[in-house]
């Protein structure tokens, strides 16, 4: 009886030692994911202040528009054969200007192009001083658009593009953004001017208590991967709240039985929102275990899962970002 009691104690000690080792391993893996999250958010969070300051400046331009219109260089603008108002030859530090033929008030849209001219210097500084920001833009309810870096307006966008139908505009309105502050667009989309899949931070601009337009910063998925995921030795994948892959290491994505995530470039003209295809949604994975895993992470809010891949068990960890409703998944032992 004495020996049986000692054996029980010995087995219990081994069990708790194993549990302790597992716990330390989990803590270490979660700590590494946290470090990636902290690095991402340390770059993204200051942009909220930057865009708020830019919105304040833009409101100032509206308040002083009469003086600024008179100072604008109108000779740099022209009309295309299709009726688009634009700047045919923007200099390196100047934005591309575009007014859609759908504008209901062309004269007012042209005034906006004139008195917002000084936005260009701030747009170029923001892009050139922030490696992860690929583009800065301002779109208005009058179908006026200013975008830096500039691009070929007549070849990249349709003459009758409705800017207000895109999420980078309507998600900033009074209904969807009642706080009237900076807002992250968590669902990535195809950029209308060909920069691939982008994540946007937007901020509305109000003048005389009316929404005039929406500012935005674009961050390409490629920049997100290059600046954060590629620096980590971990096999990481970022998914949105719906289970769609935003970015990730190629081997990790393929291990989840998903097609390779290529650099999607959209060089044709478009007139609607474009979102990642269902092929990249983990709920649609061919692997039943992968579907179970993503359900546990996103629906049941678990943060670890034992995933069988090719006959080998992989411990997978998951943590949610703080400023975005995105999740980082780490696949061990690949």
Phi and psi restraints in degrees (value plus and minus 20) as a CYANA .aco file:
   2 UNK   PHI     -81.3   -41.3
   2 UNK   PSI     -62.7   -22.7
   3 UNK   PHI     -87.9   -47.9
   3 UNK   PSI     -56.1   -16.1
   4 UNK   PHI     -84.5   -44.5
   4 UNK   PSI     -58.8   -18.8
   5 UNK   PHI     -84.7   -44.7
   5 UNK   PSI     -64.4   -24.4
   6 UNK   PHI     -84.6   -44.6
   6 UNK   PSI     -58.8   -18.8
   7 UNK   PHI     -83.3   -43.3
   7 UNK   PSI     -59.3   -19.3
   8 UNK   PHI     -82.7   -42.7
   8 UNK   PSI     -62.3   -22.3
   9 UNK   PHI     -83.2   -43.2
   9 UNK   PSI     -61.6   -21.6
  10 UNK   PHI     -83.6   -43.6
  10 UNK   PSI     -64.3   -24.3
  11 UNK   PHI     -83.5   -43.5
  11 UNK   PSI     -60.9   -20.9
  12 UNK   PHI     -83.2   -43.2
  12 UNK   PSI     -60.3   -20.3
  13 UNK   PHI     -82.5   -42.5
  13 UNK   PSI     -63.2   -23.2
  14 UNK   PHI     -82.2   -42.2
  14 UNK   PSI     -60.9   -20.9
  15 UNK   PHI     -81.3   -41.3
  15 UNK   PSI     -68.3   -28.3
  16 UNK   PHI     -89.0   -49.0
  16 UNK   PSI     -51.1   -11.1
  17 UNK   PHI     -85.3   -45.3
  17 UNK   PSI     -62.0   -22.0
  18 UNK   PHI     -83.2   -43.2
  18 UNK   PSI     -63.2   -23.2
  19 UNK   PHI     -80.9   -40.9
  19 UNK   PSI     -58.1   -18.1
  20 UNK   PHI     -85.5   -45.5
  20 UNK   PSI     -60.5   -20.5
  21 UNK   PHI     -85.7   -45.7
  21 UNK   PSI     -63.3   -23.3
  22 UNK   PHI     -80.5   -40.5
  22 UNK   PSI     -63.5   -23.5
  23 UNK   PHI     -81.2   -41.2
  23 UNK   PSI     -63.1   -23.1
  24 UNK   PHI     -85.5   -45.5
  24 UNK   PSI     -58.2   -18.2
  25 UNK   PHI     -83.7   -43.7
  25 UNK   PSI     -64.1   -24.1
  26 UNK   PHI     -82.1   -42.1
  26 UNK   PSI     -64.8   -24.8
  27 UNK   PHI     -79.7   -39.7
  27 UNK   PSI     -62.8   -22.8
  28 UNK   PHI     -84.0   -44.0
  28 UNK   PSI     -63.2   -23.2
  29 UNK   PHI     -87.1   -47.1
  29 UNK   PSI     -62.3   -22.3
  30 UNK   PHI     -84.4   -44.4
  30 UNK   PSI     -55.8   -15.8
  31 UNK   PHI     -83.9   -43.9
  31 UNK   PSI     -58.3   -18.3
  32 UNK   PHI     -88.8   -48.8
  32 UNK   PSI     -57.9   -17.9
  33 UNK   PHI     -85.6   -45.6
  33 UNK   PSI     -62.1   -22.1
  34 UNK   PHI     -78.2   -38.2
  34 UNK   PSI     -57.5   -17.5
  35 UNK   PHI     -85.7   -45.7
  35 UNK   PSI     -56.3   -16.3
  36 UNK   PHI     -87.3   -47.3
  36 UNK   PSI     -64.0   -24.0
  37 UNK   PHI     -80.2   -40.2
  37 UNK   PSI     -64.6   -24.6
  38 UNK   PHI     -82.8   -42.8
  38 UNK   PSI     -58.1   -18.1
  39 UNK   PHI     -87.9   -47.9
  39 UNK   PSI     -62.7   -22.7
  40 UNK   PHI     -81.5   -41.5
  40 UNK   PSI     -68.8   -28.8
  41 UNK   PHI     -92.4   -52.4
  41 UNK   PSI     -46.5    -6.5
  42 UNK   PHI     -87.4   -47.4
  42 UNK   PSI     -44.1    -4.1
  43 UNK   PHI    -109.0   -69.0
  43 UNK   PSI     -56.4   -16.4
  44 UNK   PHI    -101.5   -61.5
  44 UNK   PSI     -60.7   -20.7
  45 UNK   PHI     -78.6   -38.6
  45 UNK   PSI     -64.1   -24.1
  46 UNK   PHI     -81.2   -41.2
  46 UNK   PSI     -40.9    -0.9
  47 UNK   PHI     -85.9   -45.9
  47 UNK   PSI     -45.5    -5.5
  48 UNK   PHI     -84.1   -44.1
  48 UNK   PSI     -58.6   -18.6
  49 UNK   PHI     -89.7   -49.7
  49 UNK   PSI     -61.1   -21.1
  50 UNK   PHI     -80.2   -40.2
  50 UNK   PSI     -65.2   -25.2
  51 UNK   PHI     -94.2   -54.2
  51 UNK   PSI     -49.4    -9.4
  52 UNK   PHI     -85.9   -45.9
  52 UNK   PSI     -60.7   -20.7
  53 UNK   PHI     -86.1   -46.1
  53 UNK   PSI     -57.3   -17.3
  54 UNK   PHI     -86.7   -46.7
  54 UNK   PSI     -56.1   -16.1
  55 UNK   PHI     -85.5   -45.5
  55 UNK   PSI     -60.9   -20.9
  56 UNK   PHI     -81.8   -41.8
  56 UNK   PSI     -62.8   -22.8
  57 UNK   PHI     -83.5   -43.5
  57 UNK   PSI     -60.8   -20.8
  58 UNK   PHI     -86.3   -46.3
  58 UNK   PSI     -58.2   -18.2
  59 UNK   PHI     -81.1   -41.1
  59 UNK   PSI     -59.1   -19.1
  60 UNK   PHI     -78.7   -38.7
  60 UNK   PSI     -59.4   -19.4
  61 UNK   PHI     -83.3   -43.3
  61 UNK   PSI     -59.0   -19.0
  62 UNK   PHI     -84.2   -44.2
  62 UNK   PSI     -59.2   -19.2
  63 UNK   PHI     -86.8   -46.8
  63 UNK   PSI     -45.5    -5.5
  64 UNK   PHI    -136.7   -96.7
  64 UNK   PSI       4.7    44.7
  65 UNK   PHI     -82.2   -42.2
  65 UNK   PSI     -55.0   -15.0
  66 UNK   PHI     -81.6   -41.6
  66 UNK   PSI     -63.7   -23.7
  67 UNK   PHI     -88.8   -48.8
  67 UNK   PSI     -59.2   -19.2
  68 UNK   PHI     -92.1   -52.1
  68 UNK   PSI     -53.8   -13.8
  69 UNK   PHI     -79.9   -39.9
  69 UNK   PSI     -61.2   -21.2
  70 UNK   PHI     -86.4   -46.4
  70 UNK   PSI     -46.3    -6.3
  71 UNK   PHI    -109.6   -69.6
  71 UNK   PSI     -29.4    10.6
  72 UNK   PHI     -89.9   -49.9
  72 UNK   PSI     127.9   167.9
  73 UNK   PHI    -108.4   -68.4
  73 UNK   PSI      76.3   116.3
  74 UNK   PHI     -97.5   -57.5
  74 UNK   PSI     -34.3     5.7
  75 UNK   PHI     -89.9   -49.9
  75 UNK   PSI     -36.9     3.1
  76 UNK   PHI    -100.8   -60.8
  76 UNK   PSI     -24.8    15.2
  77 UNK   PHI    -127.8   -87.8
  77 UNK   PSI     138.0   178.0
  78 UNK   PHI    -176.4  -136.4
  78 UNK   PSI     151.4   191.4
  79 UNK   PHI    -129.0   -89.0
  79 UNK   PSI     116.3   156.3
  80 UNK   PHI     -99.6   -59.6
  80 UNK   PSI     151.2   191.2
  81 UNK   PHI     -81.6   -41.6
  81 UNK   PSI     -48.2    -8.2
  82 UNK   PHI    -106.0   -66.0
  82 UNK   PSI     -25.0    15.0
  83 UNK   PHI      79.8   119.8
  83 UNK   PSI     -11.2    28.8
  84 UNK   PHI     -98.8   -58.8
  84 UNK   PSI     111.5   151.5
  85 UNK   PHI    -109.0   -69.0
  85 UNK   PSI     106.7   146.7
  86 UNK   PHI    -178.3  -138.3
  86 UNK   PSI     154.6   194.6
  87 UNK   PHI    -127.2   -87.2
  87 UNK   PSI      88.8   128.8
  88 UNK   PHI     -85.0   -45.0
  88 UNK   PSI     -49.5    -9.5
  89 UNK   PHI    -155.0  -115.0
  89 UNK   PSI      46.3    86.3
  90 UNK   PHI     -86.8   -46.8
  90 UNK   PSI     121.8   161.8
  91 UNK   PHI     -97.4   -57.4
  91 UNK   PSI     151.8   191.8
  92 UNK   PHI     -76.1   -36.1
  92 UNK   PSI     -58.4   -18.4
  93 UNK   PHI    -115.5   -75.5
  93 UNK   PSI      -9.0    31.0
  94 UNK   PHI    -125.4   -85.4
  94 UNK   PSI     132.1   172.1
  95 UNK   PHI    -102.5   -62.5
  95 UNK   PSI     142.4   182.4
  96 UNK   PHI    -102.7   -62.7
  96 UNK   PSI     115.1   155.1
  97 UNK   PHI    -133.6   -93.6
  97 UNK   PSI     116.2   156.2
  98 UNK   PHI    -165.7  -125.7
  98 UNK   PSI     111.7   151.7
  99 UNK   PHI    -143.8  -103.8
  99 UNK   PSI      97.9   137.9
 100 UNK   PHI     -85.2   -45.2
 100 UNK   PSI     131.8   171.8
 101 UNK   PHI     -89.3   -49.3
 101 UNK   PSI     -29.3    10.7
 102 UNK   PHI    -102.5   -62.5
 102 UNK   PSI     -23.9    16.1
 103 UNK   PHI     -77.8   -37.8
 103 UNK   PSI     118.3   158.3
 104 UNK   PHI    -111.1   -71.1
 104 UNK   PSI     -28.4    11.6
 105 UNK   PHI    -166.4  -126.4
 105 UNK   PSI      62.1   102.1
 106 UNK   PHI     -83.1   -43.1
 106 UNK   PSI     -60.5   -20.5
 107 UNK   PHI     -82.6   -42.6
 107 UNK   PSI     -61.9   -21.9
 108 UNK   PHI     -87.2   -47.2
 108 UNK   PSI     -59.5   -19.5
 109 UNK   PHI     -83.4   -43.4
 109 UNK   PSI     -59.0   -19.0
 110 UNK   PHI     -86.4   -46.4
 110 UNK   PSI     -58.9   -18.9
 111 UNK   PHI     -79.2   -39.2
 111 UNK   PSI     -61.2   -21.2
 112 UNK   PHI     -82.7   -42.7
 112 UNK   PSI     -58.4   -18.4
 113 UNK   PHI     -82.7   -42.7
 113 UNK   PSI     -56.3   -16.3
 114 UNK   PHI     -93.2   -53.2
 114 UNK   PSI     -72.3   -32.3
 115 UNK   PHI    -101.3   -61.3
 115 UNK   PSI     -28.7    11.3
 116 UNK   PHI    -116.9   -76.9
 116 UNK   PSI      -8.0    32.0
 117 UNK   PHI     -75.3   -35.3
 117 UNK   PSI     -55.8   -15.8
 118 UNK   PHI     -93.7   -53.7
 118 UNK   PSI     -25.5    14.5
 119 UNK   PHI     -81.9   -41.9
 119 UNK   PSI     -48.6    -8.6
 120 UNK   PHI     -76.4   -36.4
 120 UNK   PSI     -63.6   -23.6
 121 UNK   PHI     -83.8   -43.8
 121 UNK   PSI     -57.5   -17.5
 122 UNK   PHI     -93.8   -53.8
 122 UNK   PSI     -59.7   -19.7
 123 UNK   PHI     -78.5   -38.5
 123 UNK   PSI     -68.1   -28.1
 124 UNK   PHI     -86.1   -46.1
 124 UNK   PSI     -58.0   -18.0
 125 UNK   PHI     -84.2   -44.2
 125 UNK   PSI     -62.0   -22.0
 126 UNK   PHI     -83.1   -43.1
 126 UNK   PSI     -64.4   -24.4
 127 UNK   PHI     -87.8   -47.8
 127 UNK   PSI     -63.4   -23.4
 128 UNK   PHI     -94.3   -54.3
 128 UNK   PSI     -40.1    -0.1
 129 UNK   PHI    -122.0   -82.0
 129 UNK   PSI     -26.8    13.2
 130 UNK   PHI    -142.9  -102.9
 130 UNK   PSI      79.3   119.3
 131 UNK   PHI     -77.3   -37.3
 131 UNK   PSI     -47.7    -7.7
 132 UNK   PHI    -107.2   -67.2
 132 UNK   PSI     -31.9     8.1
 133 UNK   PHI    -109.0   -69.0
 133 UNK   PSI      97.6   137.6
 134 UNK   PHI    -115.0   -75.0
 134 UNK   PSI     -39.7     0.3
 135 UNK   PHI    -180.3  -140.3
 135 UNK   PSI     124.4   164.4
 136 UNK   PHI    -145.3  -105.3
 136 UNK   PSI     118.7   158.7
 137 UNK   PHI    -165.1  -125.1
 137 UNK   PSI     140.8   180.8
 138 UNK   PHI    -159.1  -119.1
 138 UNK   PSI     101.5   141.5
 139 UNK   PHI    -140.3  -100.3
 139 UNK   PSI     121.4   161.4
 140 UNK   PHI    -139.2   -99.2
 140 UNK   PSI     147.0   187.0
 141 UNK   PHI     -87.2   -47.2
 141 UNK   PSI     -36.6     3.4
 142 UNK   PHI    -109.8   -69.8
 142 UNK   PSI      -7.0    33.0
 143 UNK   PHI      49.8    89.8
 143 UNK   PSI       5.9    45.9
 144 UNK   PHI    -115.5   -75.5
 144 UNK   PSI     117.2   157.2
 145 UNK   PHI    -154.5  -114.5
 145 UNK   PSI     114.8   154.8
 146 UNK   PHI    -144.2  -104.2
 146 UNK   PSI     103.7   143.7
 147 UNK   PHI    -153.0  -113.0
 147 UNK   PSI     110.7   150.7
 148 UNK   PHI    -146.0  -106.0
 148 UNK   PSI     116.2   156.2
 149 UNK   PHI     -85.5   -45.5
 149 UNK   PSI     134.1   174.1
 150 UNK   PHI     -91.0   -51.0
 150 UNK   PSI     143.1   183.1
 151 UNK   PHI    -167.6  -127.6
 151 UNK   PSI     152.7   192.7
 152 UNK   PHI    -100.6   -60.6
 152 UNK   PSI      78.2   118.2
 153 UNK   PHI     -79.0   -39.0
 153 UNK   PSI     -67.3   -27.3
 154 UNK   PHI     -90.5   -50.5
 154 UNK   PSI     -44.6    -4.6
 155 UNK   PHI    -117.6   -77.6
 155 UNK   PSI     -37.9     2.1
 156 UNK   PHI    -120.8   -80.8
 156 UNK   PSI     -43.7    -3.7
 157 UNK   PHI    -152.3  -112.3
 157 UNK   PSI     129.1   169.1
 158 UNK   PHI     -87.9   -47.9
 158 UNK   PSI     129.1   169.1
 159 UNK   PHI     -85.2   -45.2
 159 UNK   PSI     -46.2    -6.2
 160 UNK   PHI    -129.6   -89.6
 160 UNK   PSI      15.3    55.3
 161 UNK   PHI     -86.6   -46.6
 161 UNK   PSI     112.4   152.4
 162 UNK   PHI    -118.2   -78.2
 162 UNK   PSI      81.2   121.2
 163 UNK   PHI     -83.3   -43.3
 163 UNK   PSI     -48.9    -8.9
 164 UNK   PHI     -96.0   -56.0
 164 UNK   PSI     -27.7    12.3
 165 UNK   PHI    -110.2   -70.2
 165 UNK   PSI     -23.7    16.3
 166 UNK   PHI    -111.4   -71.4
 166 UNK   PSI     128.5   168.5
 167 UNK   PHI     -83.8   -43.8
 167 UNK   PSI     -46.4    -6.4
 168 UNK   PHI     -91.9   -51.9
 168 UNK   PSI     -24.3    15.7
 169 UNK   PHI    -129.5   -89.5
 169 UNK   PSI     -77.7   -37.7
 170 UNK   PHI     -89.5   -49.5
 170 UNK   PSI     -41.6    -1.6
 171 UNK   PHI     -92.1   -52.1
 171 UNK   PSI     -27.6    12.4
 172 UNK   PHI    -118.8   -78.8
 172 UNK   PSI     -18.0    22.0
 173 UNK   PHI     -97.3   -57.3
 173 UNK   PSI     159.1   199.1
 174 UNK   PHI     -84.9   -44.9
 174 UNK   PSI     -50.6   -10.6
 175 UNK   PHI     -96.1   -56.1
 175 UNK   PSI     -66.5   -26.5
 176 UNK   PHI    -108.8   -68.8
 176 UNK   PSI     -34.6     5.4
 177 UNK   PHI    -158.9  -118.9
 177 UNK   PSI      47.4    87.4
 178 UNK   PHI     -85.3   -45.3
 178 UNK   PSI     -41.4    -1.4
 179 UNK   PHI     -92.8   -52.8
 179 UNK   PSI     -38.5     1.5
 180 UNK   PHI      42.4    82.4
 180 UNK   PSI      11.6    51.6
 181 UNK   PHI    -141.2  -101.2
 181 UNK   PSI    -184.1  -144.1
 182 UNK   PHI     -85.1   -45.1
 182 UNK   PSI     120.4   160.4
 183 UNK   PHI    -163.5  -123.5
 183 UNK   PSI     109.1   149.1
 184 UNK   PHI    -106.5   -66.5
 184 UNK   PSI     114.0   154.0
 185 UNK   PHI    -112.3   -72.3
 185 UNK   PSI      83.2   123.2
 186 UNK   PHI     -96.4   -56.4
 186 UNK   PSI     -41.0    -1.0
 187 UNK   PHI    -112.9   -72.9
 187 UNK   PSI      95.2   135.2
 188 UNK   PHI     -91.0   -51.0
 188 UNK   PSI     136.2   176.2
 189 UNK   PHI    -163.9  -123.9
 189 UNK   PSI     146.1   186.1
 190 UNK   PHI    -100.5   -60.5
 190 UNK   PSI     105.2   145.2
 191 UNK   PHI     -86.0   -46.0
 191 UNK   PSI     112.5   152.5
 192 UNK   PHI     -81.2   -41.2
 192 UNK   PSI     -43.1    -3.1
 193 UNK   PHI    -128.2   -88.2
 193 UNK   PSI       5.1    45.1
 194 UNK   PHI      67.4   107.4
 194 UNK   PSI       0.2    40.2
 195 UNK   PHI    -115.4   -75.4
 195 UNK   PSI      -5.6    34.4
 196 UNK   PHI      62.4   102.4
 196 UNK   PSI    -178.2  -138.2
 197 UNK   PHI     -92.6   -52.6
 197 UNK   PSI     110.6   150.6
 198 UNK   PHI    -152.2  -112.2
 198 UNK   PSI     131.7   171.7
 199 UNK   PHI    -126.4   -86.4
 199 UNK   PSI     116.8   156.8
 200 UNK   PHI    -142.5  -102.5
 200 UNK   PSI     124.5   164.5
 201 UNK   PHI    -131.0   -91.0
 201 UNK   PSI     104.9   144.9
 202 UNK   PHI    -141.8  -101.8
 202 UNK   PSI     142.3   182.3
 203 UNK   PHI    -173.5  -133.5
 203 UNK   PSI     106.3   146.3
 204 UNK   PHI     -93.4   -53.4
 204 UNK   PSI     136.8   176.8
 205 UNK   PHI    -139.4   -99.4
 205 UNK   PSI     102.6   142.6
 206 UNK   PHI    -133.1   -93.1
 206 UNK   PSI     123.6   163.6
 207 UNK   PHI    -162.6  -122.6
 207 UNK   PSI     107.7   147.7
 208 UNK   PHI      34.0    74.0
 208 UNK   PSI      22.3    62.3
 209 UNK   PHI      42.9    82.9
 209 UNK   PSI       0.9    40.9
 210 UNK   PHI    -143.3  -103.3
 210 UNK   PSI     120.0   160.0
 211 UNK   PHI     -88.5   -48.5
 211 UNK   PSI     103.0   143.0
 212 UNK   PHI    -121.5   -81.5
 212 UNK   PSI     -57.2   -17.2
 213 UNK   PHI    -193.6  -153.6
 213 UNK   PSI    -197.9  -157.9
 214 UNK   PHI    -153.6  -113.6
 214 UNK   PSI     106.9   146.9
 215 UNK   PHI    -106.8   -66.8
 215 UNK   PSI     137.1   177.1
 216 UNK   PHI    -175.5  -135.5
 216 UNK   PSI     127.5   167.5
 217 UNK   PHI    -133.0   -93.0
 217 UNK   PSI     112.5   152.5
 218 UNK   PHI    -125.9   -85.9
 218 UNK   PSI     118.3   158.3
 219 UNK   PHI    -144.2  -104.2
 219 UNK   PSI      98.6   138.6
 220 UNK   PHI     -96.3   -56.3
 220 UNK   PSI     129.9   169.9
 221 UNK   PHI     -79.4   -39.4
 221 UNK   PSI     -57.5   -17.5
 222 UNK   PHI     -79.7   -39.7
 222 UNK   PSI     -61.3   -21.3
 223 UNK   PHI     -86.0   -46.0
 223 UNK   PSI     -58.7   -18.7
 224 UNK   PHI     -81.5   -41.5
 224 UNK   PSI     -64.3   -24.3
 225 UNK   PHI     -87.6   -47.6
 225 UNK   PSI     -67.7   -27.7
 226 UNK   PHI     -84.5   -44.5
 226 UNK   PSI     -55.5   -15.5
 227 UNK   PHI    -106.5   -66.5
 227 UNK   PSI     -41.4    -1.4
 228 UNK   PHI    -145.6  -105.6
 228 UNK   PSI     -78.4   -38.4
 229 UNK   PHI     -87.4   -47.4
 229 UNK   PSI     -61.6   -21.6
 230 UNK   PHI     -87.8   -47.8
 230 UNK   PSI     -39.8     0.2
 231 UNK   PHI     -97.0   -57.0
 231 UNK   PSI     -39.7     0.3
 232 UNK   PHI    -111.2   -71.2
 232 UNK   PSI     123.6   163.6
 233 UNK   PHI    -100.1   -60.1
 233 UNK   PSI     -28.2    11.8
 234 UNK   PHI     -96.1   -56.1
 234 UNK   PSI     135.6   175.6
 235 UNK   PHI    -111.5   -71.5
 235 UNK   PSI      69.2   109.2
 236 UNK   PHI    -126.4   -86.4
 236 UNK   PSI     126.3   166.3
 237 UNK   PHI    -155.5  -115.5
 237 UNK   PSI     116.7   156.7
 238 UNK   PHI    -127.6   -87.6
 238 UNK   PSI     107.8   147.8
 239 UNK   PHI    -144.4  -104.4
 239 UNK   PSI     135.2   175.2
 240 UNK   PHI    -107.0   -67.0
 240 UNK   PSI    -197.0  -157.0
 241 UNK   PHI     -86.7   -46.7
 241 UNK   PSI     -35.7     4.3
 242 UNK   PHI    -116.3   -76.3
 242 UNK   PSI     -18.7    21.3
 243 UNK   PHI      70.9   110.9
 243 UNK   PSI     -14.0    26.0
 244 UNK   PHI    -103.8   -63.8
 244 UNK   PSI     114.8   154.8
 245 UNK   PHI     -90.1   -50.1
 245 UNK   PSI     105.0   145.0
 246 UNK   PHI    -110.8   -70.8
 246 UNK   PSI     -64.7   -24.7
 247 UNK   PHI    -181.6  -141.6
 247 UNK   PSI     146.2   186.2
 248 UNK   PHI     150.2   190.2
 248 UNK   PSI     146.4   186.4
 249 UNK   PHI     -90.6   -50.6
 249 UNK   PSI     120.4   160.4
 250 UNK   PHI     -78.7   -38.7
 250 UNK   PSI     -63.6   -23.6
 251 UNK   PHI     -87.3   -47.3
 251 UNK   PSI     -52.8   -12.8
 252 UNK   PHI     -90.1   -50.1
 252 UNK   PSI     -61.6   -21.6
 253 UNK   PHI     -84.2   -44.2
 253 UNK   PSI     -64.5   -24.5
 254 UNK   PHI     -88.3   -48.3
 254 UNK   PSI     -52.6   -12.6
 255 UNK   PHI     -84.3   -44.3
 255 UNK   PSI     -46.1    -6.1
 256 UNK   PHI    -106.6   -66.6
 256 UNK   PSI      -5.8    34.2
 257 UNK   PHI      40.4    80.4
 257 UNK   PSI      17.7    57.7
 258 UNK   PHI    -130.9   -90.9
 258 UNK   PSI     134.8   174.8
 259 UNK   PHI     -88.2   -48.2
 259 UNK   PSI     136.1   176.1
 260 UNK   PHI     -77.6   -37.6
 260 UNK   PSI     116.9   156.9
 261 UNK   PHI    -109.8   -69.8
 261 UNK   PSI      81.8   121.8
 262 UNK   PHI    -110.1   -70.1
 262 UNK   PSI     149.9   189.9
 263 UNK   PHI     -97.6   -57.6
 263 UNK   PSI      78.5   118.5
 264 UNK   PHI     -93.0   -53.0
 264 UNK   PSI     100.1   140.1
 265 UNK   PHI    -140.7  -100.7
 265 UNK   PSI     107.8   147.8
 266 UNK   PHI    -131.9   -91.9
 266 UNK   PSI      81.6   121.6
 267 UNK   PHI    -123.3   -83.3
 267 UNK   PSI     -19.2    20.8
 268 UNK   PHI    -113.1   -73.1
 268 UNK   PSI     145.8   185.8
 269 UNK   PHI     -94.7   -54.7
 269 UNK   PSI     130.3   170.3
 270 UNK   PHI    -156.3  -116.3
 270 UNK   PSI     145.0   185.0
 271 UNK   PHI    -162.4  -122.4
 271 UNK   PSI      -6.8    33.2
 272 UNK   PHI    -162.4  -122.4
 272 UNK   PSI     147.3   187.3
 273 UNK   PHI     -84.2   -44.2
 273 UNK   PSI     126.1   166.1
 274 UNK   PHI    -148.1  -108.1
 274 UNK   PSI     108.9   148.9
 275 UNK   PHI    -143.6  -103.6
 275 UNK   PSI     141.8   181.8
 276 UNK   PHI     -75.7   -35.7
 276 UNK   PSI     121.5   161.5
 277 UNK   PHI     -91.5   -51.5
 277 UNK   PSI     139.9   179.9
 278 UNK   PHI     -84.1   -44.1
 278 UNK   PSI     -36.9     3.1
 279 UNK   PHI     -78.3   -38.3
 279 UNK   PSI     -42.4    -2.4
 280 UNK   PHI    -124.4   -84.4
 280 UNK   PSI      -1.3    38.7
 281 UNK   PHI    -117.7   -77.7
 281 UNK   PSI     104.6   144.6
 282 UNK   PHI     -86.5   -46.5
 282 UNK   PSI     -42.7    -2.7
 283 UNK   PHI     -87.5   -47.5
 283 UNK   PSI     -37.1     2.9
 284 UNK   PHI    -122.3   -82.3
 284 UNK   PSI     -12.3    27.7
 285 UNK   PHI     -78.0   -38.0
 285 UNK   PSI     126.2   166.2
 286 UNK   PHI     -88.6   -48.6
 286 UNK   PSI     -40.4    -0.4
 287 UNK   PHI    -109.4   -69.4
 287 UNK   PSI      98.5   138.5
 288 UNK   PHI     -80.5   -40.5
 288 UNK   PSI     -56.3   -16.3
 289 UNK   PHI     -86.5   -46.5
 289 UNK   PSI     -56.2   -16.2
 290 UNK   PHI     -84.9   -44.9
 290 UNK   PSI     -60.9   -20.9
 291 UNK   PHI     -83.9   -43.9
 291 UNK   PSI     -59.7   -19.7
 292 UNK   PHI     -83.5   -43.5
 292 UNK   PSI     -62.4   -22.4
 293 UNK   PHI     -80.9   -40.9
 293 UNK   PSI     -68.8   -28.8
 294 UNK   PHI     -88.1   -48.1
 294 UNK   PSI     -51.0   -11.0
 295 UNK   PHI     -84.8   -44.8
 295 UNK   PSI     -61.5   -21.5
 296 UNK   PHI     -84.0   -44.0
 296 UNK   PSI     -60.6   -20.6
 297 UNK   PHI     -92.5   -52.5
 297 UNK   PSI     -69.4   -29.4
 298 UNK   PHI    -109.2   -69.2
 298 UNK   PSI     -53.3   -13.3
 299 UNK   PHI    -116.0   -76.0
 299 UNK   PSI     -60.4   -20.4
 300 UNK   PHI    -117.7   -77.7
 300 UNK   PSI     -26.3    13.7
 301 UNK   PHI      43.8    83.8
 301 UNK   PSI       7.5    47.5
 302 UNK   PHI     -91.7   -51.7
 302 UNK   PSI     140.9   180.9
 303 UNK   PHI    -143.0  -103.0
 303 UNK   PSI     -13.5    26.5
 304 UNK   PHI    -169.2  -129.2
 304 UNK   PSI     133.5   173.5
 305 UNK   PHI    -177.7  -137.7
 305 UNK   PSI     118.3   158.3
 306 UNK   PHI    -111.5   -71.5
 306 UNK   PSI      91.2   131.2
 307 UNK   PHI    -129.1   -89.1
 307 UNK   PSI     106.1   146.1
 308 UNK   PHI    -109.5   -69.5
 308 UNK   PSI     100.1   140.1
 309 UNK   PHI    -148.0  -108.0
 309 UNK   PSI      97.3   137.3
 310 UNK   PHI      33.9    73.9
 310 UNK   PSI      22.4    62.4
 311 UNK   PHI      59.3    99.3
 311 UNK   PSI     -16.6    23.4
 312 UNK   PHI    -137.4   -97.4
 312 UNK   PSI     118.4   158.4
 313 UNK   PHI    -107.1   -67.1
 313 UNK   PSI     107.4   147.4
 314 UNK   PHI    -137.2   -97.2
 314 UNK   PSI     110.7   150.7
 315 UNK   PHI    -103.7   -63.7
 315 UNK   PSI     104.4   144.4
 316 UNK   PHI    -135.7   -95.7
 316 UNK   PSI     116.3   156.3
 317 UNK   PHI    -139.4   -99.4
 317 UNK   PSI     134.0   174.0
 318 UNK   PHI    -164.9  -124.9
 318 UNK   PSI     116.0   156.0
 319 UNK   PHI    -161.1  -121.1
 319 UNK   PSI     127.4   167.4
 320 UNK   PHI    -112.2   -72.2
 320 UNK   PSI     120.7   160.7
 321 UNK   PHI     -90.1   -50.1
 321 UNK   PSI     142.0   182.0
 322 UNK   PHI    -108.8   -68.8
 322 UNK   PSI     -60.9   -20.9
 323 UNK   PHI    -114.6   -74.6
 323 UNK   PSI     -31.1     8.9
 324 UNK   PHI    -150.1  -110.1
 324 UNK   PSI     129.3   169.3
 325 UNK   PHI    -105.4   -65.4
 325 UNK   PSI      36.2    76.2
 326 UNK   PHI    -135.4   -95.4
 326 UNK   PSI     140.4   180.4
 327 UNK   PHI    -148.6  -108.6
 327 UNK   PSI     117.8   157.8
 328 UNK   PHI    -121.6   -81.6
 328 UNK   PSI     105.9   145.9
 329 UNK   PHI    -131.4   -91.4
 329 UNK   PSI     111.8   151.8
 330 UNK   PHI    -137.2   -97.2
 330 UNK   PSI     100.2   140.2
 331 UNK   PHI    -123.9   -83.9
 331 UNK   PSI      95.3   135.3
 332 UNK   PHI    -106.3   -66.3
 332 UNK   PSI     138.0   178.0
 333 UNK   PHI      49.4    89.4
 333 UNK   PSI       1.9    41.9
